[in-house]
Amino acid sequence: MKIIGLNGSPRKNGNTGYLVKYSLDRLSEKGIETEYIDLIDYNIGQCTGCYKCVEAKKCVINDEFMKIFEKMVDSDGFILGSPSYHSSMTPMLKAVLDRAGFSGRWYANDMKSKSESYEWKGNAFSGKLVAPVTVARRAGQNFTFAQILLWATANDCIIPGSTYWNVGVAGKGGAMDADEDEEGKGILDHLTNNFEYILKKLKK
Ligand SMILES: Cc1cc2nc3c(=O)[nH]c(=O)nc-3n(C[C@H](O)[C@H](O)[C@H](O)COP(=O)(O)O)c2cc1C
């Protein structure tokens, strides 16, 4: 059982990174293997819409995206962390999810013409557990959360819930104070309990 955490914040030691790591630590305590990744450490550009992945069955852009994609494919699920930037996920995380979602679709499927019936053969992320963790100072957590959920629910993933949305509240002026967000951490405690519960059922 392996869950990876992607931090979509450019601030490595910011609130999103803290809460993603906090979640992974709780999973580690349950005996689940984890890996934490700061996307800022990777050179990953945006999807160019070339559609070459349809034939190639992988993204053909020559940068470090495939390193992340392979880690995602090799895992049982991922925690996708993003701060809210003007109520949206960061461009870094969006770039990864656009490229992963599109190229991951052609991994096992061919593009059909309008008249052909669609026989779903799964994709790179079918059955993986995915949870967003989003952070904002004042507002926008839920929009960012919803963006990530929309990606996951169109990519054949399973979504563990919690007692509330997995969101953090940051202090003013770029404060890095997620460690003080006791309610946020409690929500993540329960989220990780649900990860464990579902993973154990799936692995039986
Ligand atoms: C470019 C930018 C846009 C932001 N937009 C919002 C926003 O829409 N709503 C909000 O409440 N906070 C906003 N913030 C504040 C961040 O969400 C907050 O500082 C958060 O802790 C950043 O995450 P990090 O600590 O993981 O880097 C923004 C910050 C930046 C730098």
The ligand as an ORCA input file, in Angstrom:
! r2SCAN-3c Opt
* xyz 0 1
  C      -0.913     34.519     -5.901
  C      -1.681     34.275     -4.628
  C      -3.066     34.211     -4.666
  C      -3.795     33.974     -3.506
  N      -5.150     33.881     -3.585
  C      -5.872     33.668     -2.456
  C      -7.303     33.538     -2.503
  O      -7.929     33.544     -3.554
  N      -7.954     33.384     -1.334
  C      -7.306     33.344     -0.119
  O      -7.963     33.228      0.899
  N      -5.951     33.388     -0.054
  C      -5.230     33.548     -1.190
  N      -3.849     33.589     -1.134
  C      -3.185     33.263      0.153
  C      -2.698     31.792      0.176
  O      -3.723     30.891     -0.168
  C      -2.139     31.419      1.537
  O      -1.059     32.291      1.852
  C      -1.652     29.989      1.606
  O      -1.153     29.733      2.884
  C      -0.555     29.706      0.598
  O      -0.235     28.350      0.656
  P       1.249     27.855      1.057
  O       1.483     28.323      2.455
  O       1.174     26.383      0.952
  O       2.176     28.454      0.069
  C      -3.109     33.810     -2.272
  C      -1.699     33.881     -2.256
  C      -0.998     34.102     -3.401
  C       0.523     34.138     -3.344
*
